[in-house]
Amino acid sequence: MLRKLYNWTMGLAGGRHAMRALLGISFIESSVFPIPPDVLMIPMILSRRSRAFLIAAVATVGSVLGALLGYWIGAVLMDSAGQWVLTVYGKQDAYHQLAGRFAEYGGWAILFAALTPFPFKVITIFSGAIGFPVPLFVLASIAGRAGRFFVVAALLWRYGPPIRDFIEQRLGLAFTLFMICLIGGFILLRYL
């Protein structure tokens, strides 16, 4: 079954609607969706390495636009949708504690969340909820997301065939490592 899912993802990644799908996933991941765009971005780059940096740019644009939606949710809908997202990620009780830290380290927190597997949507919503300055929010989001996606793109562009061979030969292990990183990000979020 894992092999069929991998083949389906690789087929989607090489398809004509892949860029639109990546843009959409990158957009909603920054505000509400739990699955990172890397799930589609990596197979897209592995299937067409010549487009690695275009793919990273699309993921960055979608993610930053989605971050603005997350900011808006925090600024306008914090009492409803914002609270729901914070509850899903286990951060509803830590709101006031985080507000104090965020006032001190806001730009760095945005950059950290944008660069790492930490759920970026929590920070985008939180930024809007506390009224973090929009220009600084956008700059930190662009720097972090572009840094993350372009580093992945550069590595896959440079080392694509060995990485693809590793994934295809050890699909179970690659999937397990990916899931450990994904779940680890959620666990880290819960206890920070």
Backbone torsions as a table, in degrees:
resi	resn	phi	psi	omega
1	MET	NA	-40.8	179.4
2	LEU	-61.3	-39.7	178.7
3	ARG	-63.2	-40.8	178.4
4	LYS	-64.5	-41.1	178.3
5	LEU	-64.1	-42.1	177.9
6	TYR	-61.9	-47.8	-180.0
7	ASN	-61.6	-39.4	178.5
8	TRP	-64.1	-44.5	-179.8
9	THR	-63.7	-42.8	178.5
10	MET	-64.4	-37.5	176.2
11	GLY	-63.8	-44.7	177.4
12	LEU	-62.7	-41.7	-177.9
13	ALA	-62.7	-30.8	179.6
14	GLY	-93.8	-2.0	-177.0
15	GLY	-78.3	169.5	-175.6
16	ARG	-75.0	-15.1	178.9
17	HIS	-102.0	8.0	-175.5
18	ALA	-61.6	-42.1	-178.6
19	MET	-63.4	-42.5	178.4
20	ARG	-65.0	-40.7	178.3
21	ALA	-63.3	-42.5	178.3
22	LEU	-63.4	-43.6	178.3
23	LEU	-59.3	-45.2	-179.9
24	GLY	-65.2	-45.2	179.8
25	ILE	-65.3	-42.0	178.7
26	SER	-62.5	-37.8	-179.9
27	PHE	-65.6	-53.0	-175.1
28	ILE	-75.1	-23.6	178.8
29	GLU	-65.7	-30.7	-177.8
30	SER	-78.0	-7.3	-178.9
31	SER	-126.0	-37.3	-177.8
32	VAL	-144.9	-27.4	-170.3
33	PHE	-80.4	135.0	-175.0
34	PRO	-81.8	-15.1	-175.0
35	ILE	-93.7	126.0	-177.7
36	PRO	-70.7	153.1	-179.5
37	PRO	-65.8	-15.0	179.0
38	ASP	-57.2	-28.7	-178.8
39	VAL	-58.7	-34.7	177.3
40	LEU	-98.4	-36.1	-176.4
41	MET	-61.4	-44.7	-177.4
42	ILE	-62.3	-49.6	177.2
43	PRO	-64.6	-31.8	177.2
44	MET	-62.2	-44.0	-179.6
45	ILE	-69.4	-40.1	178.9
46	LEU	-64.4	-31.2	-179.6
47	SER	-83.4	-24.4	179.9
48	ARG	-144.2	76.3	-176.1
49	ARG	-59.5	-28.1	-179.3
50	SER	-64.8	-18.5	-179.2
51	ARG	-104.9	16.0	-174.1
52	ALA	-53.4	-45.8	-174.2
53	PHE	-78.6	-29.5	172.6
54	LEU	-66.1	-42.0	178.2
55	ILE	-61.8	-43.5	178.0
56	ALA	-63.0	-38.9	179.4
57	ALA	-65.1	-42.1	178.6
58	VAL	-63.0	-43.5	178.4
59	ALA	-62.8	-39.2	179.9
60	THR	-65.9	-48.2	-179.6
61	VAL	-60.6	-48.3	179.3
62	GLY	-60.1	-41.6	-177.5
63	SER	-68.0	-41.6	-179.9
64	VAL	-69.5	-39.1	175.7
65	LEU	-63.8	-40.4	176.3
66	GLY	-65.1	-34.1	177.2
67	ALA	-63.0	-36.6	176.7
68	LEU	-66.0	-35.4	173.8
69	LEU	-63.9	-43.9	177.1
70	GLY	-59.8	-42.1	177.2
71	TYR	-59.4	-46.4	179.8
72	TRP	-61.7	-41.8	177.3
73	ILE	-57.8	-45.1	179.1
74	GLY	-65.9	-39.7	-176.6
75	ALA	-74.7	-37.0	-172.0
76	VAL	-108.9	-35.6	-172.3
77	LEU	-115.9	25.6	-175.3
78	MET	-58.4	-38.6	-176.9
79	ASP	-70.2	-17.5	-179.9
80	SER	-117.4	-82.6	-175.9
81	ALA	-65.1	-39.6	-179.8
82	GLY	-62.4	-44.3	177.7
83	GLN	-63.4	-38.5	179.2
84	TRP	-61.0	-46.3	-179.3
85	VAL	-65.1	-43.0	178.2
86	LEU	-63.1	-35.6	177.3
87	THR	-65.2	-43.8	179.4
88	VAL	-58.0	-37.9	-178.3
89	TYR	-95.6	9.8	174.4
90	GLY	71.1	26.7	-176.5
91	LYS	-114.0	8.5	-176.5
92	GLN	-64.8	-34.8	-178.8
93	ASP	-81.3	-18.7	-176.5
94	ALA	-93.9	8.2	-174.0
95	TYR	-54.0	-52.6	-175.6
96	HIS	-69.2	-37.9	177.3
97	GLN	-63.7	-43.8	179.2
98	LEU	-65.8	-35.0	-179.6
99	ALA	-59.9	-40.9	178.1
100	GLY	-64.2	-46.1	178.3
101	ARG	-64.5	-40.6	-175.5
102	PHE	-66.0	-35.8	178.0
103	ALA	-60.2	-33.3	-178.6
104	GLU	-84.2	-39.7	-172.7
105	TYR	-120.7	21.8	-171.9
106	GLY	-47.4	-56.2	-178.6
107	GLY	-61.4	-39.4	178.6
108	TRP	-69.0	-35.7	178.7
109	ALA	-64.9	-41.2	178.4
110	ILE	-63.9	-46.3	179.9
111	LEU	-61.2	-45.1	178.9
112	PHE	-59.7	-49.4	-178.2
113	ALA	-65.2	-34.5	-179.8
114	ALA	-71.3	-28.8	-177.4
115	LEU	-88.4	-22.6	-169.8
116	THR	-112.8	175.5	175.2
117	PRO	-72.0	-4.0	176.0
118	PHE	-53.5	133.1	-177.7
119	PRO	-59.6	105.3	-176.4
120	PHE	-59.5	-32.5	-176.8
121	LYS	-59.3	-33.4	179.5
122	VAL	-62.3	-43.4	-179.0
123	ILE	-72.0	-37.2	180.0
124	THR	-64.5	-44.0	179.4
125	ILE	-66.4	-43.5	-179.5
126	PHE	-62.5	-38.8	178.9
127	SER	-59.5	-43.5	177.8
128	GLY	-67.7	-38.9	-177.2
129	ALA	-63.4	-35.9	-178.8
130	ILE	-96.5	0.4	177.9
131	GLY	73.4	35.2	177.3
132	PHE	-57.6	141.4	-178.2
133	PRO	-57.3	124.9	-175.0
134	VAL	-58.9	-46.2	-179.3
135	PRO	-58.7	-42.7	178.8
136	LEU	-67.6	-37.9	176.8
137	PHE	-59.4	-47.6	-179.0
138	VAL	-64.5	-44.9	179.8
139	LEU	-61.7	-45.0	179.2
140	ALA	-65.6	-37.8	178.4
141	SER	-64.8	-45.6	179.0
142	ILE	-62.2	-47.9	-178.4
143	ALA	-60.3	-46.8	-177.7
144	GLY	-68.7	-48.8	-178.1
145	ARG	-67.7	-42.9	177.9
146	ALA	-63.2	-42.2	177.8
147	GLY	-57.5	-47.5	-178.6
148	ARG	-64.9	-52.5	-173.9
149	PHE	-70.5	-36.5	-179.4
150	PHE	-74.7	-30.2	174.7
151	VAL	-66.6	-45.2	177.2
152	VAL	-60.0	-45.8	-179.5
153	ALA	-61.2	-43.5	-179.2
154	ALA	-63.8	-42.7	179.4
155	LEU	-64.5	-43.5	179.8
156	LEU	-70.9	-33.8	177.3
157	TRP	-65.0	-43.6	-177.4
158	ARG	-75.8	-44.2	-173.0
159	TYR	-115.1	24.7	-174.2
160	GLY	-53.8	-54.6	-176.8
161	PRO	-58.5	-45.9	177.7
162	PRO	-64.3	-36.5	178.6
163	ILE	-66.2	-43.7	178.8
164	ARG	-62.9	-42.6	177.7
165	ASP	-60.7	-43.3	178.9
166	PHE	-59.7	-47.8	-178.9
167	ILE	-62.2	-46.0	-176.5
168	GLU	-69.4	-33.8	179.9
169	GLN	-80.8	-28.6	-177.2
170	ARG	-126.8	52.0	-175.0
171	LEU	-57.9	-43.5	179.4
172	GLY	-61.1	-45.0	178.8
173	LEU	-65.4	-44.2	179.4
174	ALA	-61.2	-42.5	179.0
175	PHE	-64.7	-42.7	179.4
176	THR	-62.2	-44.3	178.3
177	LEU	-62.9	-41.1	178.1
178	PHE	-62.5	-44.8	-179.0
179	MET	-66.1	-37.2	176.8
180	ILE	-61.4	-44.2	178.2
181	CYS	-64.6	-43.1	-179.3
182	LEU	-64.5	-50.6	-179.3
183	ILE	-67.0	-38.0	177.2
184	GLY	-59.9	-37.1	176.3
185	GLY	-62.3	-41.8	178.8
186	PHE	-68.5	-39.9	178.1
187	ILE	-65.1	-44.3	177.5
188	LEU	-58.0	-43.8	178.5
189	LEU	-60.8	-41.2	-176.6
190	ARG	-64.1	-34.9	-174.5
191	TYR	-103.3	4.1	175.7
192	LEU	-87.5	NA	NA
